[in-house]
Amino acid sequence: MGGNQTRITEVTLLGFQVDSALQFFLFGLFSLFYTLTLLGNGVILGLICLDSRLHTPMYFFLSHLAIIDMSYASNNVPKMLANLVSQKRTISFVPCIMQTFLYLAFAASECLILVVMAYDRYVAICHPLHYTLIMSWRVCTVLASASWAFSFLWDLVHLVLILKLPFCGPHEINHFFCEILSVLKLACADTWLNQVIIVASCVCILVGPLCLVLGSYVRILDAILRIQSAEGRRKAFSTCSSHLCVVGLFFGTAIVLYMTPRSSHSQEQRKILSLFYSLFNPMLNPLIYSLRNTEVKGALRKILGKKRSVLCLILL
């Protein structure tokens, strides 16, 4: 980033261009959502660590999803909140580029972790007798590590291509964070290669994984319908419907945002769609996928019961 490649040292994030009263309302609302995101995912992560009954492949991958959601929200939301109550909405160019890189990396990691979770459910329901053999801890560790490593290595390509561009203005980004398409508008050179890599990323990280997830659930649905026990079918449907809700929210928003013609959405609509990634999805994931789960609720009651007993002993 030295020499004459970059002329911009800082940029202004325009964010949500509304009156001051509404800005303070949005600050309070988004602060609440961000707190719930950290609290919900933190509780899930803590329960999985503390309760040995949750030391299974499904909850192992769920803990990775919780870490991604907290990291994803923390990458974008604090700066957005600061800008809502500040007159100065600038961000230095280097942190801006790092925000773009982490945004892409965490999004790609979540895509791949959701695919791995779908595979885990497929093995559990379609091959229950071989589940412990197929989904050994070694396999789970390799799948999770590969998801993280591939995501960050793939997004290094975006980072390198961005850093090769000369940036000379404008000095404003019409977004609440350094989203990649908005950052590319600051370049004073042809960005066709960057656009090609973005399209390739959408195919590899969105369309490909989504097809794998849907393929897994077609097989899962077929297996569920052949289960004789009504209770077994209900439990299988409950687990899988939660996962499909998360998948639908995440992939649906991403496809609308990055794979539909840019002219079909105004910039304000794109900001709202980006909020689903940055705030709403990370907040809803623990509610949809975990806190309504019987095992998770049992672990929460167990932990709260222990703390209540300890508190009573201290008071006595």
Buried (B, 14 or more C-beta within 10 A) or exposed (E): EEEEEBEBEEBBBBBBEEEEEEBEEBBEEBBEBBEBBBEBBBBBBBBBEEBEEBEBBBBBBBBBBBBBBBBBBBBBBEBBBBBBEEEEBBBEBEEBBBBBBBBBBBBBBBBBBBBBBBBBBBBBBBEEEEBEEBBEEEBBEEBBEEBBEBBBEBBEBBBEBBEEBBBBEEBBBBBBBBBBBBBBEBBEEEBEEBEEBBEEBBEBBBEBBBEBBEEBBEEBBEBBEEBEEEEEBEBBBEBBEBBBBBBEBBBEBBBBBBEEEEEEBEEEEBBEBBBBBBBBBBBBBBBBBBBEBEBBEBBBEBBEEEEEEEEEEEEE
